[in-house]
């Protein structure tokens, strides 16, 4: 049994919606930000280094901040390479960004 996430209700509702739309087992929840109750990461189970960071802090109406991460370059001092960031307009835009970044669509 998995331990429930200690996160803000906005993140928990968002994760439930993503599971409903993408299907069970499609992504893993990665929590590098345990002290940030409004932030979470998601990644494909077979590729945890390609990650979508999602924050609902001070967001409303289905918007969120998204940062896309890729594996770090060999000479990087950071643990990842940033592949873009934005504030989404709605859930459908977030879903599209996740599907593309995690290669969930053909």
DAWO-V390853 format. One record per backbone hydrogen bond with DSSP energy under -0.5 kcal/mol. NH is the residue of the N-H (numbers start at 1). CO is the residue of the C=O. E is the energy in kcal/mol with one decimal. If there is no record, write none. Layout:
nh->NH co->CO e->E
nh->NH co->CO e->E
//
This chain:
nh->7 co->5 e->-1.3
nh->8 co->37 e->-3.3
nh->11 co->8 e->-0.8
nh->12 co->8 e->-2.0
nh->13 co->9 e->-2.6
nh->14 co->10 e->-1.7
nh->15 co->11 e->-2.7
nh->16 co->12 e->-1.9
nh->17 co->13 e->-2.3
nh->18 co->14 e->-2.5
nh->19 co->15 e->-2.4
nh->20 co->16 e->-2.2
nh->21 co->17 e->-2.1
nh->22 co->18 e->-3.2
nh->23 co->19 e->-1.9
nh->26 co->23 e->-1.4
nh->28 co->43 e->-3.7
nh->30 co->28 e->-0.5
nh->30 co->41 e->-3.3
nh->31 co->29 e->-0.5
nh->32 co->30 e->-0.7
nh->36 co->33 e->-1.5
nh->37 co->35 e->-0.9
nh->39 co->36 e->-1.4
nh->40 co->54 e->-2.2
nh->41 co->30 e->-2.1
nh->42 co->52 e->-1.9
nh->43 co->28 e->-2.0
nh->44 co->47 e->-0.6
nh->44 co->50 e->-0.5
nh->47 co->44 e->-1.7
nh->50 co->47 e->-1.5
nh->51 co->49 e->-0.8
nh->51 co->69 e->-1.6
nh->52 co->42 e->-2.5
nh->53 co->51 e->-0.6
nh->53 co->67 e->-2.9
nh->54 co->40 e->-3.2
nh->55 co->65 e->-2.6
nh->56 co->38 e->-2.6
nh->59 co->56 e->-2.0
nh->63 co->60 e->-1.2
nh->65 co->55 e->-2.7
nh->66 co->86 e->-2.9
nh->67 co->53 e->-2.1
nh->68 co->84 e->-3.3
nh->69 co->51 e->-3.0
nh->70 co->81 e->-2.6
nh->72 co->79 e->-0.7
nh->76 co->73 e->-1.9
nh->81 co->70 e->-2.7
nh->83 co->68 e->-3.5
nh->84 co->68 e->-0.5
nh->86 co->66 e->-2.1
nh->88 co->64 e->-2.8
nh->88 co->86 e->-0.6
nh->94 co->90 e->-1.9
nh->95 co->91 e->-2.8
nh->96 co->92 e->-2.1
nh->97 co->93 e->-2.4
nh->98 co->94 e->-2.5
nh->99 co->95 e->-2.6
nh->100 co->96 e->-2.3
nh->101 co->97 e->-2.7
nh->102 co->98 e->-2.7
nh->103 co->100 e->-1.0
nh->104 co->99 e->-3.1
nh->105 co->99 e->-0.8
//
